[in-house]
Amino acid sequence: MIRNITILLLLSLSYTADHLLLIQVVTQPDAAESFSIYNPTDSPIDLTNYYICDDEEYYKMQTEGDMAPSSSISGFTARFPSISINSGDTLHVILNSDYSGFYGEEFTPDIIMYGAENNSMLETEPGSIGFSAGKLDETSELLILFYWDGNSESLIEDVDYFLWGAYQTPINKTGISTYQDDTPIESQLFFETEAETYYAYSRIEVDEIDETQTGGNGITGHDETSENFRESWEIIELFNLGCMDSEAPNYDPFAEFDDGSCLVSFEAIINGDFDCESSGAYYCDNTTVCPFLNIQGLIVDYFDVTPFGGPHSITLEDPTLYQIELTIWPSEWDIVNDSLAFILSPPYNQILIQASGGIFDYNGNKIMRICSSDNILIVDFLGCTDPEATNYNSNATVDDGSCYYCDLGDVNCDGELNVLDIVSLVNIIIDDGEYTEYGDVNEDGYLNILDVVTLVNWVLYGNDGACIDIDGNVYETVQIGDQLWMAENLKVTHYNNGDSIPTGYSNSEWAELQTGAYAVYNNDPSNADTYGNLYNWFAVDDERGLCMDGWHVPSDVEFMELEMFLGMSEEEANSSGWRGTNEGSKLAGNTDLWSNGNLENNSEFGSSGFSAFPAGYRFSNSGYYIGMGIDGYFWSSSESSSTNAWYRLLSYYYSDVSRYNLNKLVGFSIRCLGD
């Protein structure tokens, strides 16, 4: 009858551990109490001088000569007989003489902890094995497997340890004799969940998770009290559990034990086979007065009768279209304020539940009285299970094919991007509505005015590769190799979170700045329209971001990639000063803006589409504006030192490109690069 759980377990164990391991513990019922020990090493292990105990003061056998430190009633301190465990074998130890009533007559244990047979555990002194039938506490207990040669001068060596439940005092030999310190009691991670009848505590693998490998009291130097039992152990079924009633809709022909899950058919209930003869008025005070039944069906409707002094009424339907009403009285279970309240709300025909309770007849209709949330189990929830879908339902367990996906910005999900989406987004923000990913067009995790600004620009100019800053400025772009560049200089006046970028500084103030700022050449707004703004490097480095979402200030290396695509060698790209041949001419554009010189006279002038402008710069020391029409300077995001950063320079007199670094106070142009 018993499943060969040990064989199943060992299929997943690798032979890497260097000592015996406790791998399974059964605590209830009393007749089933047992533990199993596994040998994961490459050699047989002689169990002479090995002991097992369920008391945290087991070490007193050595320190005080107390050979029975455990309870004389329900505890045990026992020595193993002179047998061996072969490599890869498991030893089953049974604690109760009535084990066959639970495990079956065909099950034969390796060792028993009662009687005086040859395969019995040995008392360390008379009475060291308690006389109670139940020796392992179901909710909180420990087991310690240890080695000791019986010499009072020899320390006990821990072999393996398992601790479950919060009320058992853990092992702690810290400060005892010459033992090493154990893991502090408050740091020992006991197993938290109770293994109920027909279940066992079971080691998952031979790896003793998080166990300290050195400096401990273990037989191989480990600290056995440091293992994280919550990660290295689990609870498993001892048998195939299920419904054994062949007439039940959920009959399991492979079940070995009935777990009480058998369902009753709706037809049998409607035929009156299970009517409760008692009044339903006080049923929830004593549910034993009626047969307690399990049914399963799809929620197809709900009626709230509570405004008229009645109950909540849920209609369940089975596959043959028979229906049963579930009644829930608020005085017995306040389902409206419970985590299961969602089952009352439409749409219906999506939630399959199991319900448990007594059956009553009400005006010829069969109703099941539900007393608490314990009487409702969600079996399946039909819905969209794709987290990426617009209508994702975190409660859904079965995908019903209903998933749909709204494009970013399509707030009303009509498949079009227009002014109606702007209105919908504004209303959501004003009403403090629920967050929607497709309304978060700047993808910063919030719905606010910044999303509205971006969405307006998308509606006006499109969002297919559009380059639009937070101020609504729309920029031309150009693909050069694998890089997508702005083909105009940045002119934004706000960081990407909406904060204003400071400006309007005098020459002397500009020279003293240590924070982000921008300037307009000669303070003439028309220059910003044509040439963009001049930003110090502190603005480039500000975490609030200069470039719009999906774009960034290019690094020094990314500028090199651009230059090498246009023909510069890698060696030249990595050098400083003027480098290359005519890459500067290729990057420049708009001959009307540049002074006449070698840059625009080269035949490749403007061929890349980058269209660099001669916006000049604002000097760091004096704050003066210099070089418009002659030079174009562009910041990179890369520092060269604590005071300087790398930039690129194009000049009317040269056809190549200069790479150098200057003080972060200087105001240069910015070109953003697509992520």
C-alpha positions as CSV (number, residue, x, y, z in Angstrom):
1,M,0.0,0.0,0.0
2,I,2.7,2.5,0.9
3,R,4.3,4.3,-2.0
4,N,8.0,3.7,-2.2
5,I,8.7,7.3,-1.5
6,T,12.3,6.7,-0.6
7,I,13.1,5.4,-4.1
8,L,11.3,8.3,-5.6
9,L,13.2,10.7,-3.5
10,L,16.6,9.2,-4.2
11,L,16.1,9.6,-7.9
12,S,16.8,13.3,-7.3
13,L,19.6,13.0,-4.8
14,S,23.2,13.2,-6.0
15,Y,26.0,11.5,-4.2
16,T,27.9,14.6,-2.9
17,A,27.3,14.7,0.8
18,D,29.9,13.3,3.2
19,H,27.8,12.0,6.1
20,L,24.5,10.4,6.9
21,L,21.3,12.4,6.4
22,L,17.9,12.4,7.9
23,I,15.6,12.4,4.8
24,Q,12.1,11.8,6.0
25,V,10.1,12.2,9.2
26,V,6.5,11.1,9.8
27,T,4.8,12.5,12.9
28,Q,1.0,11.6,12.7
29,P,-0.9,9.6,13.4
30,D,1.0,7.9,16.3
31,A,1.0,4.6,14.5
32,A,2.8,6.2,11.5
33,E,5.7,7.8,13.5
34,S,9.0,7.1,11.8
35,F,12.2,8.6,10.4
36,S,14.5,7.6,7.6
37,I,18.3,7.9,7.3
38,Y,20.1,7.9,3.9
39,N,23.7,7.2,3.1
40,P,24.8,9.5,0.3
41,T,28.5,8.6,0.5
42,D,30.5,6.1,-1.6
43,S,31.1,3.6,1.3
44,P,29.0,1.7,3.8
45,I,28.7,3.3,7.2
46,D,28.7,1.3,10.4
47,L,26.1,2.6,12.8
48,T,27.9,1.4,15.9
49,N,28.2,4.4,18.2
50,Y,25.5,6.3,16.3
51,Y,22.6,7.7,18.4
52,I,19.2,9.5,17.8
53,C,17.6,11.8,20.3
54,D,14.6,14.2,20.4
55,D,16.0,16.5,23.1
56,E,18.1,19.6,22.8
57,E,20.2,18.6,25.8
58,Y,21.5,15.4,24.3
59,Y,25.1,16.6,24.8
60,K,24.7,16.0,28.6
61,M,25.4,12.3,27.9
62,Q,29.0,13.4,27.5
63,T,29.2,16.5,29.7
64,E,27.2,15.2,32.7
65,G,26.9,11.5,32.2
66,D,23.1,11.8,31.8
67,M,22.4,8.9,29.5
68,A,18.7,9.6,29.2
69,P,18.3,13.4,28.7
70,S,15.0,13.1,26.9
71,S,11.5,12.7,28.4
72,S,10.9,9.3,30.0
73,I,7.3,9.5,28.8
74,S,7.2,10.6,25.2
75,G,10.9,11.2,24.4
76,F,13.7,9.0,23.3
77,T,17.5,8.7,23.5
78,A,18.5,5.6,21.6
79,R,21.6,3.9,20.2
80,F,21.6,2.1,16.9
81,P,22.4,-1.7,16.9
82,S,25.6,-2.9,15.2
83,I,24.4,-2.7,11.6
84,S,25.6,-0.8,8.5
85,I,23.9,1.3,5.9
86,N,25.4,0.6,2.4
87,S,26.1,3.4,0.0
88,G,22.9,4.7,-1.5
89,D,20.7,2.8,0.9
90,T,18.0,4.2,3.2
91,L,17.2,2.9,6.7
92,H,13.6,3.2,7.9
93,V,13.0,3.4,11.7
94,I,9.5,2.9,13.0
95,L,8.5,4.2,16.5
96,N,5.2,2.5,17.0
97,S,4.3,-1.2,17.2
98,D,1.0,-0.6,15.4
99,Y,2.6,0.6,12.3
100,S,1.1,-2.1,10.0
101,G,-2.3,-0.6,10.6
102,F,-1.1,2.5,8.8
103,Y,1.5,1.3,6.4
104,G,0.0,-2.1,5.6
105,E,1.1,-5.6,6.4
106,E,3.5,-5.8,3.4
107,F,5.7,-2.9,4.8
108,T,8.7,-4.1,6.8
109,P,10.8,-1.6,8.7
110,D,14.5,-1.9,9.0
111,I,14.6,-0.9,12.7
112,I,11.9,-0.5,15.4
113,M,12.1,1.5,18.5
114,Y,10.3,-0.9,20.9
115,G,10.7,-4.4,22.1
116,A,13.9,-6.4,22.2
117,E,14.2,-7.9,18.7
118,N,17.5,-8.0,16.9
119,N,16.5,-5.0,14.8
120,S,15.4,-2.9,17.7
121,M,17.0,0.4,18.7
122,L,18.9,0.1,22.0
123,E,18.3,2.0,25.2
124,T,21.2,4.0,26.5
125,E,20.0,3.1,30.0
126,P,16.7,1.6,31.2
127,G,13.9,4.0,30.4
128,S,15.8,6.1,27.8
129,I,13.0,5.3,25.3
130,G,9.7,6.7,26.5
131,F,6.7,4.4,27.0
132,S,4.2,6.7,25.3
133,A,2.8,5.5,21.9
134,G,3.3,9.0,20.5
135,K,6.9,10.1,20.6
136,L,7.1,12.8,18.0
137,D,5.2,16.0,18.4
138,E,3.1,16.9,15.4
139,T,3.6,20.6,15.5
140,S,7.0,21.3,17.0
141,E,9.9,18.9,17.7
142,L,13.5,18.1,16.8
143,L,15.6,15.1,15.8
144,I,19.4,14.9,16.2
145,L,21.4,12.1,14.8
146,F,24.9,12.0,16.4
147,Y,28.1,10.0,16.8
148,W,29.8,9.3,20.2
149,D,32.3,6.6,21.1
150,G,31.0,6.5,24.8
151,N,34.2,8.1,26.2
152,S,33.4,11.0,28.5
153,E,36.6,12.7,27.2
154,S,35.3,12.5,23.6
155,L,33.0,15.2,22.2
156,I,29.7,14.2,20.7
157,E,29.7,14.8,16.9
158,D,26.5,16.0,15.2
159,V,25.7,14.0,12.1
160,D,22.3,15.5,11.0
161,Y,19.6,17.6,12.6
162,F,16.0,18.5,11.7
163,L,13.9,21.1,13.5
164,W,10.2,21.8,12.9
165,G,7.7,24.2,14.6
166,A,8.2,27.4,16.6
167,Y,7.8,26.0,20.1
168,Q,10.6,23.4,20.3
169,T,13.8,24.8,21.9
170,P,16.5,24.4,19.3
171,I,19.9,22.9,20.0
172,N,22.5,25.3,21.3
173,K,25.8,24.1,22.7
174,T,27.3,27.6,22.7
175,G,29.4,27.9,25.9
176,I,29.1,24.2,26.8
177,S,32.4,22.5,27.6
178,T,34.8,22.7,24.7
179,Y,32.1,22.6,22.0
180,Q,32.1,25.1,19.2
181,D,29.4,27.7,19.1
182,D,26.2,26.6,17.5
183,T,24.0,28.9,15.4
184,P,22.1,31.3,17.8
185,I,18.6,30.0,18.6
186,E,16.9,33.1,17.1
187,S,18.8,32.5,13.8
188,Q,17.9,28.8,13.4
189,L,15.5,28.5,10.5
190,F,13.1,25.8,11.7
191,F,10.6,24.3,9.2
192,E,7.3,26.2,9.6
193,T,4.5,24.1,8.2
194,E,2.9,21.1,9.9
195,A,2.9,17.8,8.0
196,E,-0.6,16.4,8.6
197,T,-1.9,12.8,8.5
198,Y,-0.8,11.0,5.3
199,Y,2.0,13.5,4.8
200,A,5.7,13.5,5.7
201,Y,8.5,16.0,6.2
202,S,11.0,15.2,3.4
203,R,14.5,16.4,2.5
204,I,14.5,17.8,-1.1
205,E,18.1,17.0,-2.0
206,V,21.3,16.1,-0.2
207,D,22.4,19.7,-0.3
208,E,22.0,21.1,3.3
209,I,21.1,24.6,2.1
210,D,23.0,27.5,3.7
211,E,24.7,25.1,6.2
212,T,28.1,26.4,7.5
213,Q,30.8,24.0,6.3
214,T,33.5,24.7,8.9
215,G,34.0,25.5,12.5
216,G,31.0,23.5,13.7
217,N,30.3,20.5,15.9
218,G,29.5,18.2,13.0
219,I,31.2,14.9,12.3
220,T,32.7,16.6,9.2
221,G,33.1,20.0,10.8
222,H,29.8,21.4,9.6
223,D,27.5,23.5,11.8
224,E,24.4,21.3,11.5
225,T,22.3,23.9,13.4
226,S,22.9,26.4,10.6
227,E,20.9,24.6,7.9
228,N,17.9,26.5,6.3
229,F,15.3,23.8,6.8
230,R,12.7,26.0,5.1
231,E,14.5,25.7,1.8
232,S,16.0,22.2,2.1
233,W,12.9,20.3,3.3
234,E,9.3,20.0,2.0
235,I,6.1,18.2,2.8
236,I,5.1,15.2,0.5
237,E,2.2,12.8,0.3
238,L,2.9,9.4,1.8
239,F,0.1,7.8,-0.3
240,N,-1.9,8.5,-3.4
241,L,-4.7,10.5,-1.8
242,G,-8.1,11.1,-3.5
243,C,-11.8,10.2,-3.7
244,M,-12.4,6.5,-3.4
245,D,-16.2,6.6,-3.9
246,S,-16.8,5.1,-7.4
247,E,-20.1,6.9,-7.6
248,A,-18.6,10.3,-7.2
249,P,-17.9,12.6,-10.2
250,N,-14.2,12.9,-9.1
251,Y,-13.6,9.2,-8.3
252,D,-9.8,8.4,-8.4
253,P,-9.2,4.7,-9.2
254,F,-5.6,5.1,-8.1
255,A,-6.3,6.5,-4.7
256,E,-5.0,4.5,-1.7
257,F,-6.6,6.7,1.0
258,D,-9.8,8.7,0.8
259,D,-9.0,12.4,1.6
260,G,-12.5,13.5,2.0
261,S,-12.6,15.2,-1.4
262,C,-15.4,13.2,-3.0
263,L,-18.0,15.4,-4.8
264,V,-21.7,14.8,-4.8
265,S,-23.6,15.2,-8.1
266,F,-26.0,18.1,-8.4
267,E,-28.6,15.6,-9.7
268,A,-28.5,13.5,-6.5
269,I,-28.9,16.7,-4.4
270,I,-31.8,17.9,-6.5
271,N,-33.4,14.4,-6.1
272,G,-33.4,15.0,-2.4
273,D,-30.9,12.3,-1.5
274,F,-29.0,14.6,1.0
275,D,-31.6,17.0,2.5
276,C,-30.8,18.0,6.0
277,E,-33.7,17.3,8.3
278,S,-32.7,20.0,10.8
279,S,-33.5,23.7,10.5
280,G,-30.9,25.8,8.7
281,A,-31.3,28.7,11.1
282,Y,-28.5,27.5,13.4
283,Y,-26.6,25.2,11.1
284,C,-23.4,27.2,11.1
285,D,-23.3,26.8,14.9
286,N,-23.3,23.0,14.6
287,T,-22.5,21.7,11.1
288,T,-22.6,18.1,12.3
289,V,-26.4,18.1,12.3
290,C,-26.4,17.6,8.5
291,P,-24.4,15.6,6.0
292,F,-21.4,17.7,5.0
293,L,-21.1,17.6,1.2
294,N,-18.6,18.8,-1.4
295,I,-19.9,20.0,-4.7
296,Q,-18.2,21.6,-7.7
297,G,-19.6,24.0,-10.3
298,L,-19.2,27.2,-12.3
299,I,-20.5,30.4,-10.9
300,V,-23.1,31.6,-13.4
301,D,-25.0,34.2,-11.4
302,Y,-25.3,36.1,-8.1
303,F,-28.1,37.8,-6.3
304,D,-27.7,40.2,-3.4
305,V,-30.7,39.7,-1.1
306,T,-29.0,41.4,1.9
307,P,-30.8,44.8,1.3
308,F,-34.0,42.9,2.0
309,G,-32.7,41.0,5.1
310,G,-31.7,38.0,3.1
311,P,-28.3,36.3,2.2
312,H,-25.9,36.5,-0.6
313,S,-27.0,34.0,-3.2
314,I,-24.6,32.4,-5.7
315,T,-25.8,30.1,-8.4
316,L,-23.5,27.2,-9.3
317,E,-24.0,25.1,-12.5
318,D,-22.5,21.7,-13.3
319,P,-21.6,20.3,-16.8
320,T,-25.1,18.8,-17.2
321,L,-26.7,22.3,-16.5
322,Y,-28.1,21.3,-13.1
323,Q,-28.0,24.3,-10.7
324,I,-27.6,24.6,-6.9
325,E,-27.8,27.9,-4.9
326,L,-25.2,28.8,-2.3
327,T,-26.4,31.0,0.5
328,I,-24.0,33.1,2.6
329,W,-25.4,35.1,5.5
330,P,-23.4,38.3,6.4
331,S,-23.8,37.5,10.1
332,E,-21.9,34.3,9.6
333,W,-19.4,35.3,6.9
334,D,-18.8,38.9,5.7
335,I,-17.8,37.8,2.2
336,V,-18.1,41.4,0.9
337,N,-15.0,42.4,2.9
338,D,-13.2,39.1,2.4
339,S,-10.4,38.3,-0.1
340,L,-13.0,36.1,-2.0
341,A,-15.4,39.0,-2.6
342,F,-14.4,39.0,-6.3
343,I,-16.5,35.8,-6.9
344,L,-19.6,37.9,-6.5
345,S,-18.8,40.3,-9.3
346,P,-19.4,39.8,-13.0
347,P,-18.5,38.6,-15.6
348,Y,-19.8,35.2,-14.6
349,N,-19.2,31.8,-16.2
350,Q,-15.5,32.2,-15.4
351,I,-14.9,30.8,-11.9
352,L,-15.1,27.1,-11.1
353,I,-15.3,26.5,-7.4
354,Q,-15.7,23.7,-4.9
355,A,-18.2,24.4,-2.1
356,S,-18.8,22.5,1.1
357,G,-21.8,22.6,3.4
358,G,-25.2,21.2,4.3
359,I,-28.2,21.0,1.9
360,F,-31.6,22.5,2.7
361,D,-34.8,22.8,0.8
362,Y,-36.2,26.3,0.3
363,N,-39.6,26.5,-1.5
364,G,-38.7,23.4,-3.6
365,N,-35.2,24.6,-4.4
366,K,-32.0,23.0,-3.1
367,I,-29.6,25.4,-1.4
368,M,-26.2,24.8,0.2
369,R,-25.5,26.8,3.4
370,I,-21.9,28.3,3.4
371,C,-20.5,29.3,6.7
372,S,-17.0,30.6,6.1
373,S,-14.3,31.1,3.5
374,D,-13.0,27.6,4.5
375,N,-16.1,26.3,2.6
376,I,-15.1,27.8,-0.8
377,L,-12.1,26.6,-2.9
378,I,-11.3,28.2,-6.2
379,V,-10.6,25.4,-8.6
380,D,-10.1,27.3,-11.9
381,F,-10.5,30.9,-12.8
382,L,-11.0,31.4,-16.6
383,G,-9.5,34.6,-17.9
384,C,-6.4,36.2,-19.4
385,T,-3.2,34.9,-17.9
386,D,-0.7,36.9,-19.9
387,P,0.8,39.6,-17.7
388,E,1.6,41.6,-20.9
389,A,-2.1,41.7,-22.0
390,T,-4.2,44.8,-21.3
391,N,-6.9,42.7,-19.6
392,Y,-4.5,40.5,-17.6
393,N,-6.3,39.0,-14.6
394,S,-4.0,38.0,-11.7
395,N,-6.6,35.7,-10.3
396,A,-7.0,33.7,-13.5
397,T,-5.6,30.2,-13.5
398,V,-6.8,29.0,-17.0
399,D,-6.4,31.1,-20.1
400,D,-9.7,31.3,-21.9
401,G,-8.2,33.1,-25.0
402,S,-9.7,36.4,-24.1
403,C,-6.4,38.4,-23.9
404,Y,-6.2,41.6,-25.8
405,Y,-3.4,44.1,-26.2
406,C,-3.7,47.9,-26.5
407,D,-0.9,49.8,-28.1
408,L,1.0,52.4,-26.0
409,G,-1.0,55.6,-26.1
410,D,-4.3,54.0,-27.3
411,V,-5.9,54.7,-24.0
412,N,-9.5,53.9,-25.0
413,C,-8.3,50.7,-26.8
414,D,-10.1,51.4,-30.1
415,G,-7.1,50.7,-32.3
416,E,-6.5,54.3,-33.2
417,L,-4.4,57.1,-31.8
418,N,-6.4,60.3,-31.7
419,V,-7.8,63.1,-29.6
420,L,-10.2,60.7,-27.8
421,D,-7.2,59.0,-26.3
422,I,-6.0,62.4,-25.0
423,V,-9.4,63.0,-23.4
424,S,-9.5,59.5,-21.9
425,L,-6.0,60.0,-20.4
426,V,-6.9,63.4,-18.9
427,N,-10.0,62.0,-17.3
428,I,-8.1,59.1,-15.8
429,I,-5.5,61.5,-14.3
430,I,-8.2,64.0,-13.0
431,D,-10.3,61.2,-11.5
432,D,-7.1,59.6,-10.0
433,G,-8.1,56.5,-11.9
434,E,-6.3,53.1,-12.1
435,Y,-2.9,53.0,-13.6
436,T,-2.8,51.6,-17.1
437,E,0.5,50.8,-18.9
438,Y,-0.9,51.9,-22.3
439,G,-1.6,55.3,-20.8
440,D,1.9,55.7,-19.4
441,V,3.3,56.8,-22.7
442,N,6.6,58.0,-21.3
443,E,6.9,54.7,-19.4
444,D,8.0,56.2,-16.1
445,G,5.6,54.2,-14.0
446,Y,3.2,57.1,-13.4
447,L,0.2,58.7,-15.1
448,N,0.5,62.5,-15.1
449,I,0.7,65.6,-17.2
450,L,4.0,64.5,-18.8
451,D,2.1,61.6,-20.4
452,V,-0.5,64.0,-21.7
453,V,2.2,66.2,-23.3
454,T,3.8,63.3,-25.0
455,L,0.5,61.9,-26.2
456,V,-0.5,65.2,-27.7
457,N,2.8,65.2,-29.6
458,W,2.2,61.7,-30.8
459,V,-1.3,62.5,-32.0
460,L,0.0,65.6,-33.8
461,Y,3.2,64.2,-35.2
462,G,3.0,60.5,-34.9
463,N,5.0,58.1,-32.7
464,D,6.6,55.8,-35.2
465,G,10.2,56.6,-34.4
466,A,9.3,60.2,-33.5
467,C,11.8,62.2,-31.6
468,I,9.8,64.6,-29.4
469,D,11.1,66.2,-26.2
470,I,9.1,66.9,-23.1
471,D,8.6,70.5,-24.3
472,G,7.0,69.2,-27.5
473,N,9.9,70.1,-29.8
474,V,10.0,67.6,-32.7
475,Y,13.4,66.7,-34.1
476,E,14.5,65.2,-37.5
477,T,16.4,62.0,-37.1
478,V,18.8,60.0,-39.2
479,Q,19.9,56.4,-39.2
480,I,23.7,56.1,-39.6
481,G,24.9,52.5,-39.5
482,D,23.3,50.8,-36.4
483,Q,22.7,54.2,-34.7
484,L,19.7,56.5,-34.8
485,W,20.7,60.1,-34.3
486,M,18.9,63.4,-33.9
487,A,19.7,65.5,-37.0
488,E,19.2,68.7,-35.0
489,N,20.6,70.2,-31.9
490,L,18.7,69.8,-28.6
491,K,16.6,72.8,-27.5
492,V,14.7,71.3,-24.5
493,T,14.3,73.6,-21.4
494,H,13.0,70.9,-19.0
495,Y,14.5,67.7,-17.7
496,N,12.7,64.6,-18.7
497,N,10.8,64.5,-15.4
498,G,9.3,67.9,-16.0
499,D,11.7,70.0,-13.8
500,S,12.9,73.2,-15.4
501,I,16.6,73.4,-16.4
502,P,18.0,76.6,-14.9
503,T,19.0,79.3,-17.3
504,G,19.5,83.1,-17.5
505,Y,22.9,83.2,-15.7
506,S,25.2,86.2,-16.0
507,N,28.8,85.6,-17.3
508,S,30.2,85.6,-13.8
509,E,27.4,83.3,-12.4
510,W,27.9,80.8,-15.3
511,A,31.6,80.5,-14.5
512,E,30.8,79.4,-10.9
513,L,28.1,76.8,-11.6
514,Q,28.4,73.3,-10.3
515,T,24.8,72.2,-11.3
516,G,23.0,71.7,-14.6
517,A,22.1,74.7,-16.7
518,Y,21.7,75.8,-20.3
519,A,22.3,79.1,-22.2
520,V,21.1,80.6,-25.5
521,Y,23.9,82.1,-27.6
522,N,24.0,85.8,-26.9
523,N,20.7,85.4,-25.1
524,D,18.9,85.7,-28.4
525,P,15.9,83.3,-28.6
526,S,16.2,83.1,-32.4
527,N,19.5,81.4,-32.0
528,A,17.9,78.6,-30.0
529,D,15.4,78.1,-32.8
530,T,18.2,77.5,-35.3
531,Y,21.1,76.2,-33.3
532,G,19.5,74.8,-30.2
533,N,20.7,75.5,-26.6
534,L,24.2,75.3,-25.0
535,Y,24.3,73.0,-22.0
536,N,27.0,72.6,-19.4
537,W,28.1,69.0,-18.6
538,F,26.3,69.0,-15.2
539,A,23.0,69.0,-17.1
540,V,24.2,66.1,-19.3
541,D,25.0,64.1,-16.1
542,D,21.8,64.9,-14.3
543,E,19.8,61.8,-13.5
544,R,16.5,63.5,-14.5
545,G,17.7,63.2,-18.1
546,L,18.1,65.7,-20.9
547,C,17.1,63.4,-23.8
548,M,13.5,62.2,-24.2
549,D,12.5,58.6,-23.4
550,G,14.2,56.1,-25.6
551,W,17.1,58.5,-26.2
552,H,20.3,59.4,-24.4
553,V,23.4,61.6,-24.6
554,P,26.0,59.5,-26.5
555,S,29.1,58.3,-24.8
556,D,32.6,58.9,-26.1
557,V,32.6,55.3,-27.4
558,E,29.4,55.8,-29.2
559,F,30.8,58.8,-31.0
560,M,33.8,56.7,-32.0
561,E,31.4,54.1,-33.5
562,L,29.8,56.9,-35.6
563,E,33.2,58.1,-36.7
564,M,34.5,54.7,-37.6
565,F,31.3,54.0,-39.6
566,L,32.1,57.1,-41.7
567,G,35.6,55.9,-42.4
568,M,37.9,56.7,-39.5
569,S,40.2,53.9,-38.4
570,E,39.9,52.5,-34.9
571,E,43.4,53.7,-34.0
572,E,42.5,57.2,-35.1
573,A,39.2,57.1,-33.3
574,N,40.8,56.3,-30.0
575,S,43.4,59.1,-30.3
576,S,43.0,62.7,-29.2
577,G,43.1,65.9,-31.2
578,W,42.2,66.2,-34.9
579,R,41.7,62.7,-36.4
580,G,40.5,61.2,-39.6
581,T,40.2,62.6,-43.1
582,N,36.8,64.0,-44.1
583,E,34.5,62.6,-41.4
584,G,33.9,66.1,-40.1
585,S,32.6,67.2,-43.6
586,K,30.3,64.2,-43.7
587,L,28.9,65.1,-40.3
588,A,28.3,68.8,-41.0
589,G,25.3,70.2,-42.8
590,N,23.5,73.4,-44.0
591,T,26.1,75.4,-45.9
592,D,24.3,78.6,-45.2
593,L,25.3,78.4,-41.5
594,W,29.0,77.6,-41.9
595,S,31.8,80.0,-42.8
596,N,33.6,79.1,-46.0
597,G,36.5,76.7,-45.5
598,N,37.8,73.2,-45.9
599,L,34.8,71.7,-44.1
600,E,32.1,72.7,-46.5
601,N,34.4,72.6,-49.6
602,N,34.9,68.8,-49.2
603,S,32.9,66.8,-51.7
604,E,31.4,64.7,-48.9
605,F,30.0,67.7,-47.0
606,G,26.6,66.8,-45.5
607,S,26.6,63.2,-46.9
608,S,25.8,61.5,-43.6
609,G,22.6,63.4,-42.8
610,F,23.9,64.2,-39.3
611,S,23.8,67.9,-40.3
612,A,26.0,69.3,-37.5
613,F,25.5,73.1,-36.9
614,P,28.2,75.7,-35.9
615,A,26.4,76.7,-32.7
616,G,29.6,77.9,-31.0
617,Y,29.9,77.6,-27.2
618,R,29.8,79.4,-23.9
619,F,33.2,79.7,-22.2
620,S,33.7,78.4,-18.7
621,N,35.9,81.1,-17.2
622,S,34.3,84.2,-18.5
623,G,30.9,83.1,-19.6
624,Y,31.4,84.6,-23.1
625,Y,29.8,83.3,-26.2
626,I,32.3,82.3,-28.9
627,G,32.4,80.6,-32.3
628,M,28.9,80.7,-33.9
629,G,29.2,80.1,-37.6
630,I,32.7,78.7,-37.2
631,D,32.7,75.8,-34.7
632,G,30.3,73.2,-33.5
633,Y,31.0,71.5,-30.1
634,F,29.1,68.4,-28.9
635,W,29.2,66.9,-25.4
636,S,29.6,63.2,-24.8
637,S,28.3,61.6,-21.6
638,S,31.8,60.4,-20.7
639,E,34.0,62.0,-18.1
640,S,37.8,62.2,-18.7
641,S,38.4,63.3,-15.1
642,S,36.6,64.8,-12.1
643,T,36.6,68.2,-13.8
644,N,36.6,67.5,-17.5
645,A,34.5,65.5,-20.0
646,W,35.0,64.3,-23.6
647,Y,33.5,66.3,-26.5
648,R,33.6,66.5,-30.3
649,L,34.5,69.5,-32.4
650,L,33.8,70.4,-36.0
651,S,35.5,73.6,-37.4
652,Y,35.0,75.4,-40.7
653,Y,38.7,75.2,-41.4
654,Y,39.1,71.4,-41.0
655,S,37.4,68.5,-42.7
656,D,38.2,66.0,-39.9
657,V,37.0,65.7,-36.3
658,S,38.6,66.7,-33.1
659,R,38.2,64.6,-29.9
660,Y,39.3,66.3,-26.7
661,N,38.2,67.1,-23.2
662,L,37.3,70.4,-21.5
663,N,36.0,71.7,-18.2
664,K,32.4,70.6,-17.4
665,L,31.4,74.3,-17.0
666,V,31.5,74.9,-20.7
667,G,28.2,75.2,-22.7
668,F,28.1,72.9,-25.7
669,S,25.5,71.5,-28.1
670,I,23.8,68.2,-27.5
671,R,22.8,65.5,-30.0
672,C,20.7,62.7,-28.6
673,L,21.2,59.0,-29.7
674,G,18.4,56.4,-29.8
675,D,18.7,53.7,-27.1
